[in-house]
Amino acid sequence: MADLPWLTIIGLGEDGADGLSAAARAALEKAELVFGATRHLSLLPGLRCEARAWPVPFAEGVSLLLAERGRRVVLLASGDPFWFGAGTIVTRHLAREEWIAHPAPSSFALAASRLGWALQDTLCLGLHAAPFAQLRPNLALGRHLLVTVRDGAAVSALASYLAGEGFGASTLHVLEALGGPRERVRSVRADALALDDIAHPVAVGIEPAGEGAVLPLASGRPDVWFESDGQLTKQPVRALTLSALAPRPGELLWDIGAGSGSIGIEWLLAHPANRAIAIEADQVRAERARANAARLGVDRLNVLLGRAPVVLPEGVPDAVFIGGGLSQALLEALWARLPTGTRLVANAVTLESEALLAQWHGGQGGSLLRIELADAVPLGTRHGWRSRYPVVQWSVTR
């Protein structure tokens, strides 16, 4: 039985053995088995022990690795294994004392050093298997973005995505095989990309430019960002609702009667660690909510098809919004289910729903807010006010 830690995770750059630290070299010298992608193994041709190629997809290799527990094993990974790398995927199956890691400079660090960008001010995303729409909330003039992608074809697809969003004038810095003898850096406009020889591994630096719409940061984004059939919490009410829900980093929201999904989507936009589950009874609206979330780069929205309280998610949320399907049965089910400290916000338009919220406010406290809005509309040759339906909002902490 090998001493702990039995697994060493080594970050490997394109310079192969030349870029390894003394500790990483020592681990390779003592190793009985080395796992790594075929490309990684090719960068270390002088290995003295057994070497095995890691399978594709990556997850299939975890059980093979765990089966070697007790031997001195090295796992090769790209650059920094804990920045969009293999490290986290593997170590979640291990106790902390079972492994040690020796990272190398990440692709992001190398790219920033080539472009002269301040890494702390640069958005870094791993888009090997993630949609390009994750970029959408961050496409704004003057920003710097660094992304890693699967291959040269993905670079072309990225350029097409940016052009389709109105950012075809963006500068793309195509950074290939950084840190090794094949390193190459080329810069082109997204809508003029004509490179057909892009080598793997590749990262792309993006300087957004063009006439594309920029997604605002404030809650209550304009309604045009959300496709809907009219079942949409409109912008001013949505801003007040998000303020009442008060999203905090890492929290989970239940969005009941989600409609277009706008509340859940804005909850997710508030912080990248936030999570949201939407419950929607209409299948067309449920699909529309998923599409809205995907287009705005927050595919973490989990949409359940069904009607609450018959359909409610597992576990417990940090906050609940009721935008549709408000009923005595739903409030009773939630009050029995939710733990102390859960924030609940419900909006009502009909007289019957208003009366129900007034009853619950009287029994459980919280705050009751009547939201009355009017829009200026043409009235002959001048303008007058046209009132919207008032909204009554109950917010309470369980």
N, C-alpha and C positions, 0 to 999 in steps of 0.2 A: 504494500500500500504506500503510495507516494505521500510525502508530507504535504500539508496544506500551505499555500494554495496549490491545487493540482492543475489548474488551468491558467495559462498566461495569454492574454489578448494583446496582440501586437499590431499597432497601426503602421501600415507600410505605405511608403510613397513610391512615385515612379522612379526614384533613384535606387530602389531596391536595398540591398544590404548596406550600401554606402551611407544611407540616411538613418540607420538604426543606432539607437543609444547603446552604451555598453551593457546596460541591464537587459535590453532586448536581445542583444547578441548572446549573452550568457544563457538566457532562457532557451534560445534555439540550440545552443550547444548541448544542453542537458535534456532536450525534448526526446520523448520516445515516439511521438506522433505529432505531425503538423497537419492541421486542416486549413484549407484556403480555397478561394476561387481559382480557377485555372490560370487567370491572369496574374494573380498574386504569386502562385507557385512558380510561374515562369520567371518572376523577378528574383527568385532565390534558387538558382540552379545547383548550388553547392550543399544542399541539405544532406545530413548524414543519417537521418532516420526515415521512417516510413512517412510518406506524404499522401494525403487523400484529398481529392477535389470535393469541395462543398457542393451539394446538389442544388438544382433549381427546380421549384421555388425555394427560397432561403429557409423557410420554416421547416421544410422536410429534413434539414440537417441537424436540427436541435436534438432530436432523439438519438441520432447517431453519435453526437458529441457526448451526451449524458451517459451513453452506454460505456464510454471509456473512462468514467470517473474512477480514480485510483491510479491512473497512469499519469506521467508528466506530459501534458498536452499543450500545444500552442495553437491558437486560432488567429489566422491572419485576417486583417480588416483594412479598409482604406483609410488612410489619414488618421483622424481622430474618431475612434470607434463609438464615441458617445455623442457625436453631433450628426444626426441623421444617419447613423451608422449601425453596425451589427451589435455593438456592445449591449445596448439596452434589451434587445430582443433575447439575447442569450442569458444575460445575468438575472433576468426576472425568474429564471428557473433554478437559480443557485443561491446558496447562503453566501453572505458577504465574505466569509473567510475562505471560500473555495476558489476565488479568482483574484488575479492582479492584472493591471493593464499598463501598457507602455504606449501612449499615443504619439503620433507624429503630427506635424502641421496639417490641419484640415484643408480641404479644397478651398473653403471660404477664406482661410487665412492666406493661402498662397495667392488666390485671385485678388484679394484686397491689396496685397503687397505688390502685385504687378500693376494694378490700376491706380494705386495711390489713394485708395478710399479708406476712410475711417471705419473700421469694422463695427465699432459700437453704434454707428449711425446708419448702418446698412442693413436692410432686411435680407435675411438668409433663409432660403427654403430648399428643401430636398424634394424635387418633383420627378423622381424616377418612376414612381407609380401613382402619383397624385395628379389631379386635374389642374390645368393651367389657371382655371378660375380662382384658385387660391390667391393669385396675384391681384385679383380685381379690386379688393378694398384698398390696395396700396399703390395703384397706378395714379400717380400725381406728378406734375412737373417738379423737377428739382430733386426728386428722390433717387437714391441708388439702391438697386436690388441685385442680389446674387442668387442664382439658382443652379443646382446640379440637375442634369437631365440624363435620360437613358442612353442616347446615342445621337449621331448626326441627324437622323431623320426627325428626332424629337426637337432639335434646334429649329428645323424648318417649320415644324408644327407650331412651335412657340411663336415664331415670327408671324405666322398666319393668324394666330389667335390675337396677337397685339394689333395687327392691322385691322382685324375684324372689330375690335373694340374702339377703333379710332386713334390708336397709338402707333400707326405705321411709320411715323417719323422718328420713332425711338431709335437710339443707338444701341446696338447689340455688340458686346465685346465677347467674342467666342474664344474661350481659353481651353486649349487642348493639352492633355498629358502634362499638367503642371508639375514642375520639380524634377523632370527627367529629360533624357536626351531628345525626346520627341516633342518637347514643349513648343507650342506655337500660340500666338495671340493675334487675332484679327478683329477689326471693327467694321461693322456695316450697318446700314439702315435696315430696320425690320422689314419694310416693304420693298426692299431691293436685295434681299438675301439671295445669293446665287452660288453659295458654297456647296459643292457636292463631294467633298473629300474630308469632312470633319471626322477627326479621330477620337476614339473613346480612350480614357474617360474625359468628359467634357463638362465645363461649367460655363455659364453665361452671365455676364454683367449687363444689366439693363438700366439705361438712362431714359425714362419715359419722356416722350414728346409727341405732340399732335393735338388734335381737337377733340379727343375722347372725353366723355363726361367723367368727372372725378366724384367719387362717392363721399358725401360729407361725413364728418366724424360725429356730429351731434345726433342724439336720439331724435326720432321723428324725421327720418329721411323722406324726401319728396315721394309722393304716391307713385310717380312714374317708374320708380325702381322695382315695383312689384306688379306682376301680372295678376289680374283678378277679374272676377265676374261681378264685382260690386261688394262682395263680402270681404271687406278690408277695413281694419281699424285705421281711419283717416289720419293724416299726418299730425295735426295738432293734438288730437286725442291720444294718438300713439305716443307722442312725446311725453304727455302727462302720465300715461300708463307706465311707460318705462321708468319714469322718475319715481313713481310709486312702488314699482317692483324692485327698484334699487339693486341692479345686478352687481355682484362682487366676483372677483376672480375665482374661477374653478367651481362656481355654483351650477346647480341643475334646476331648470325650469320645466314645469308642465304647462303647456299652452293648450287649453281645452277649448274646442270649437275653433280650430286654428284658421279656417278660411284660407287666405292666401299665404299664411305662415309669417306675416310681417313681424308680429311680436316676437316669436321665437327666433327669427332671423336677426332682428336687431339685438336681442339678448346675446346671441352668439357673436355678433360684431363687437360687442362691448369688451370682450376679452378672449384671446385665443384658447384659454383653458376652460371656457364656459361650455356647458352642455345643455341641450334642450330636447324635450320630447313633445311632439305635437299630437293631439288627438283630434281627428276630423272624421265625421260620419259620411261625408260625400266623397266618393272615390275620385271624381274629376278634380275636386278642390284639393284633395290629398296629393294627387300627382302634381298639381300646379304649385303647391307649397314646396314639394321636393325640388321642382325645377327652379323656382325662385331662389331657394337656398343654394343650389348648385351654381347658378349663374353669378351669385354674389360671393362665391368662394367659401361658403360655410356649409359644406356637405355633412357636417356633424349633426344636422337636424334629423332626428329620428321621427318619422311620421307613422303613427298607428291609425289604422282604419277602424272606426267604430264610434259608438256614442257613449260618452261618460254618463253615469257612473258604471254602466255595464262593462265598459272597457276602460281600465286604468292601468298605468305602467306598474311594473314591479318596483320595489324599493320605495324610498321617500325622497321628495324634492326639497330644495331650499326655498322655492317660491312657486306659486301657482297663479296663472291668469285664466279667468273664465271670460271668454269673448263671445261664446255661443253655447246654447244648450243649458242655460241657467235654470235650475229647478230646486225645489225643496229637497228632493231626493239626492241631488248632486251635492248640495251643501252639507247635508247630513252625512253622506258617505265620506266627504273630504274631512269634515270635522272629526269624525271617528278615526280616520286614517292618519292624518297629519300630526307630526310630533310638535311639541312646544317649540316656538321660535320660527316656525314656517310662516313666510309672508304670503298673504292671499289678496289678490286684487280682482274684482269683478266689475264689469261694465254692463249697464242695462239701458235699454232704449224704450221698451214698452212700459205701460203703466203697471201691468202685473209684475214685471221684473223689478221695477222701482219699489213697489210695495214689499216684495220679498226681501230686497236688500235693506229697506228701512226696518223691517222686522228683525233681521239678523243683526243689524247695527244696534238696535235697541237691546238685544240680548247679549251680544258678544263685544260690543264696543268697536273700537277702531275709528276711522274717519269716513264721513259721507260727503261727497263732493258732487255738485251739480255743474256740469260743463255746458254752457250755452254759447254757441258761436254763430256768427252771421257773416255773410260774404257780400261785398259790394257788387251789384249787378246793374246792367243798363236799365233805366227807367225813363222811357221816352228819350229825350235828348240829354238826360242827366243820369244820375246813378242813385240807387237806394239800397237798403239792406235787405237781404233775404236770409231768414233764419234757417239754420240746420236743425234737425231733430236734436233736442237736448240729450245728453248722456249723463246718467247718474253712476258714479264710481264709488264703490265701497272698498276700502283697503284696511286690512287688519293683520296683526301678527298673532298667530295662534298661541 
